[in-house]
Amino acid sequence: MSWDWHKLLLNRFVVVVATIGAVAALWNVYVAFNADGIVKGRVVDPQGQPVAGATVRMMEQNFTTNSERGQTLTGADGSFEFSNNRSHNIRLRAEQGGVGRSEQKVVRLYFRAQNVALTEPLVLLTGNN
């Protein structure tokens, strides 16, 4: 009995399993190159101007509480960066004395320590101290 290897390899069961395996392998490669725990963003005032020297706090969402995991100051262009995120569910808040505080920004990631750059800046709201 001779095997028709071409037919066997193109069998739908082999193709489905091979496709699932390839997708899983590619996902794991993506995760390996994007799991440094880097969180980047910007802080602006209500007019959209960058806020230098604002304090940005990163909190990790647990079942019942938010635990602070770090804080940093914004640069001259209003940018900030955390490099120690190990969670997949974080919250960010910025504040600066005399200017105001931003609303808490919820950031949910697909996997732990995923690198993320916020698309929307944290906006300091006046009178929100």
C-alpha positions in Angstrom: 0.0 0.0 0.0 1.5 3.3 -1.0 0.8 6.5 0.8 -0.2 9.6 -1.0 1.8 12.1 1.1 0.4 15.1 -0.8 -3.2 14.2 0.1 -2.3 13.4 3.6 -0.6 16.8 4.2 -3.4 18.7 2.7 -6.0 16.9 4.7 -8.2 19.5 6.5 -7.3 18.0 10.0 -3.6 18.4 9.4 -4.0 21.9 7.9 -6.2 23.1 10.9 -3.8 21.7 13.5 -0.7 23.1 11.6 -2.4 26.5 11.3 -3.3 26.7 15.0 0.3 25.7 15.8 1.7 28.4 13.5 -0.5 31.1 15.0 0.4 30.1 18.6 4.1 30.1 17.7 3.9 33.6 16.1 1.9 34.9 19.1 4.6 33.6 21.4 7.3 35.3 19.3 5.4 38.6 19.4 5.0 38.4 23.2 8.7 37.6 23.6 9.7 40.8 21.8 7.0 43.0 23.3 7.0 42.1 27.0 9.5 44.6 28.5 6.9 46.3 30.7 7.3 49.7 29.1 4.4 52.1 29.4 4.7 55.5 27.6 2.4 58.5 27.4 2.0 62.2 27.6 0.4 64.7 30.0 -1.2 67.9 28.7 -3.2 70.8 30.1 -6.9 71.5 29.1 -5.6 73.5 26.1 -3.5 70.6 24.9 -0.1 72.0 25.9 2.5 69.7 27.4 2.9 69.8 31.1 6.5 69.5 32.4 7.1 68.2 35.9 3.8 66.6 36.5 3.7 63.5 38.7 2.3 60.3 37.0 1.4 57.4 39.2 0.9 53.8 37.9 -1.3 51.6 40.0 -1.9 47.9 39.6 -5.6 46.8 39.8 -6.1 43.9 42.2 -9.4 42.2 43.0 -10.3 44.8 45.6 -7.7 47.6 45.5 -5.3 49.7 43.4 -1.7 49.2 44.6 0.8 51.9 43.6 3.6 50.3 41.5 5.6 53.4 40.6 5.6 57.1 39.9 7.6 59.4 37.6 7.8 63.0 36.5 7.0 64.2 33.0 9.7 65.7 30.8 9.7 69.1 29.1 7.5 67.7 26.3 5.0 66.3 28.8 6.1 62.7 28.1 6.5 60.0 30.7 7.7 56.4 30.7 7.5 53.5 33.1 9.8 50.5 32.5 8.7 48.2 35.3 5.2 47.2 34.6 4.5 43.5 35.3 0.7 43.6 35.2 -1.9 43.3 32.5 -4.4 45.6 34.3 -3.1 49.1 35.3 -4.4 52.5 36.0 -2.6 55.8 35.4 -3.2 59.2 36.9 -1.3 62.5 36.6 -1.3 65.5 38.8 0.6 68.8 39.3 0.1 71.2 42.2 -1.6 74.4 41.1 -2.7 72.9 37.8 -4.9 70.0 38.5 -5.3 66.2 38.2 -6.2 63.9 35.4 -9.0 61.4 35.5 -7.8 57.8 36.2 -6.9 56.1 32.9 -7.6 52.4 32.8 -5.2 50.4 30.7 -6.0 46.7 30.0 -3.3 44.8 28.2 -3.4 41.5 26.3 -0.6 40.0 28.3 1.5 40.8 31.4 4.3 43.3 30.9 3.1 44.2 27.4 4.7 47.4 26.0 2.2 50.1 25.4 2.2 53.7 24.2 -1.0 55.6 25.1 -2.7 57.0 22.1 -4.6 59.6 24.1 -2.7 61.9 26.6 -3.6 62.3 30.2 -5.3 65.7 30.5 -4.9 67.7 33.7 -8.3 69.1 34.7 -8.2 72.4 36.6 -10.1 72.4 39.9 -9.8 68.6 40.1 -7.3 68.5 43.0 
